């Protein structure tokens, strides 16, 4: 696996596209269900996340890594009696189990290996 790209998500993206709209919706729900403690429990719980980010967001962040990987997969068509079959991808870790060339006994046969 090799790193292709990396970037940090700017804090403004969280506020502009996520937390600010969330807080507006929370306020609408609080107005709508004012006086109903049971109904207010959910928006009150959700409101903790933007409050935590406002308080401590400078201590953490979100980043994205794009990686390139090469998968060595063995692909075969398992065909059962009666002609029905399905494509199966067999990862390298399973190929050493004798599953790479032939499926386990009683589970048809590998038509394309």
N, C-alpha and C positions, 0 to 999 in steps of 0.2 A: 504494500500500500504506500502511496506517495501523496504528499500534500500538494494540491493544485492551487488552492486559493484559500484565503482566510480573511474574515472581516468581522469587526465588532459592530453590533447593531447600535446605532446612536440612541441616546436616551430620549431624544425628541420623537423618535419613531414610536416608542412605547406610549408617550403622552398624547401625541397627535392622533394616533390610529387605534389606541387601545384603552389606556387608563382614563383619559378625559371623556370619551364617549361612554365608558362604563360608569363613571361617576355621575354623568347626566342622567343615565337610565336609573341608577340607584336612587337619585333624588326624586325622580318621577314615581318610582315604586313606594318610596317613603311617604310621599304626599298622598298617593292613592290608598295606601293601607295604614294611614295614621291611626293610632289607637288599637291596632290589631297586632299584639305582641308576637303571636305565632307567625303571622304573615311577614312581619318585619325581620324575623330571625335570619331569613335567607339573604336579603340585601345587606343586612348588617354584617354578616359573615363575609360576603363578597367584598365589601368595602374595606376589609382589612388589608387586602393585597395592595391596592394603590397607596394606602396610608403607609404600609411598610416600605414600599418603593420610594415614597417621598422622604421618609425618615432615614432609610439606610441604602438607597440605591447607589450611592457613591462607593459602597463597599463591594458591589458585585456588578456583573454585566452579563450580557448575552453575546456569544460569538458563534460564528458559523465556520466550519471547516469543510471544504470540498476536497475529497480525496479520490484518487484513481486507484482502482484495484482490478486485478485480473483474476477471474474465477475460472478454475479448471474444472469444469463440470462434464460428467459423462451423461449423455442424453440418449435415452432409448424409448422405444414404444413397447410397452408391456401389452401383450395380446393374450387374452383369456380364451378358453374354449368358447366357441360360438362367434368368434370374430370381433368381440368388443375389445377395445384397448384404450390406453391413455398414455400420454407422454409423461415421463418421469425424469427429473433431474437428480442425479446422484452426486453429491459433493465428494471431493477428494477424500475426506475423512471416512466416508462410508465405502469407497471403492475397494479398500483393502479387505473388506469383509466378504469378498466373493460376490458382492452385489453388482459389481461393475459390468461383468460380462453376462451374467445371468441373474434373474431375480431369484429369490428364495424358492425352494422346492414347493410345488403346488400353487404357485402364483403366476402361471403362464410362462411365456418365454420372451426374451428380448429380440425383437425383430430387427431393429436398427441399433447397432452398437457403436 
